[in-house]
């Protein structure tokens, strides 16, 4: 639920929350959390709450508006808030669109990650070959990271074959593939 992000913030001060934290929601929950943060000596500007992937927290127009209003109230009353989303959220917030990587940035990222993970295929490849790989991955950092990790684990595979394997995965398989190293 939307309320869980506020409860998560309060858990920083009180790791185990009593049932009273689950009996309130929305503005009442925000006010209750504000009481705790103030008691702990924090002002609104001292706390930054990052809510990641908000597109997964609401799907229909009503839920999206409710989420936007709720996050706006958190930002107004409790703490500073940064939200990330792949869609444009409806909120009275400053929106900062983040553009994709340029080709040069993608190549630079591929080289840096290859040094980190020891992906010899990229380290020994020429600039043109790396640019082609970046373009095939649409300059997406998450896909670039996945490719480099895959190449590092499979030193006998070519860059082109690794990209084909990555691109040809079904959506569910791709999600598993991308996040297998995260945990």
N, C-alpha and C positions, 0 to 999 in steps of 0.2 A: 504494500500500500504506500501511498505518498507519504504518510505519516512516519514511515520507517526511517527516512533520512534524518528526521529530527531526533527520533529515539537513538539512532546511531551516534549522533553528536553528543547526546546526554550520556551515553555509555562511556564516553571518554572520561567523564567525571565519576560516574557510578556504573561500573561494569555490569552489575546485575540490577535490572529494573523491576520494581514491584508492580503488582497488578494495576495500581492506580495510573501507570503510564499507558495502559492499554484501554482504559475507560474513557479517555479524552482523545480528541482528534482536532485537526485543523487549527483554528486560531487559539483554542484552549490549550492545545498541546504546545504551540509556539510560545504562549505566555508562560506556561509551566516550565518550559526549557529555559526561557529568558530569566526566570527567577533563579534557576540553578547556575547559569553562567554568570549572572550578576553577583550572586553569593560567592562564587569562586574567584571574583575579582576581574572578570573579563567584561569589556565593552563590546559593542557590536563590531567595531572596526578591528578588534583583536582576533576575530575568528573568521576563517575562510572555510566554507563548506563547498565541496566539489561534488556535484551530482552528475555522474557520467551516464551516457547513453539514455537520456530521458525519453527517446523515441520508444524504448521498450517498456516505459512505465504507463503509457496511455495510448489508446488506439483510436477511439472515435472522437468526434469533435467536442462532445461534452466533457469527456475525460481529459482531453488535451487542454481545454480552457480551464478546467478545475485545477489541473496540475500547474499550469502557468500562473494562475491566481495564487495558489498555495506557495509556490516558490517565490513569487513576488512578495508575499507577506513575510516569509522567512527572511528575505533580504532586507525588508524594511524594518523589521522588529528585532530579529535575533542575531544575524551575522551577515557578512558578505557572502555572496553565492556566485559560483561559476557553474553553469550547466553546459554539458556537451550534448549535441544531438545531430543526427544526420538529416533531420527535417528542421524547418523554421518553426520554432515554438511560439505560441501566442503568449506573450508576456510583456509587461511594461519594463523591459530590460534593454540594455545596450547590446545590440547584436554585433558580434565581430565575426564576419565570415572568414573561414580559414580555407584558403585556396590549396589545391593539390601541389605537389612538388613539381618543380621544373625538371626538365631533362638533366640539366647540369647538377641539380641537387640530388636527383635520383642516382646518378652515376657516383657522386661523392659519397652518398649513403652506402651504396653497394660496396665501394672500395673500403670504407671504414669498417663496415660490418664484416667484410671478408677478412680483414686483418684481425678483428676481434675473435671470430669463430674459426679462422684458418681455413677458409673456403678456397682451396688452391686453384680451382677452376676460374674463379673471378680474378684472383691475384695474378694469374699468368695470362689472362685474356687482354686483348688490346682494347683501346678506348671505344672503337666502333662496335665491337662485339658486346661490350657492356651497355652501350647506348641502345642497341637493338633489344637487349634483354629488358632494359628499363621500360622501353616503349611497349613491349609485349605485356608487361605487367601494369601498364597504364600509369606508371610513376606512383603507384600506391605503396606507401611505406610498409604497411602490414604485409602485403604480398612480397615485397622486396625482402623483408626480414625473414619471412617463411622460406623463401627461395634460398637465401644464404645459409640458413640453418640446415636446410635439407641437403644442400651441396656439401656442407661441412661434414655431415654424417655419412654421406655417400660419395666419397672421393672418386669413384670409378665412373660416375654418371656425367654426361655432358650438360652444359648449361641449357642448351636447347631441349634436351630430353627432360630435364628437371622442370622446366617451364611447362612443357606439354603435360607432364604428370600433374602439376599444380593446377593448371587451367582446366583440365578435363575432369576434375573431381566434381561430384554432385555437391549441391549447396551444403547438405548436412555433413558430408565427408570433408568438405573444405573447412567447415567450422571446426571439426575435430582436429584436422591437420594443423590449422592455424594456432589452436590453443593447446595442443598436446605438450608444448614446452612451458606453457604459462604456469602450470601447477606442478 
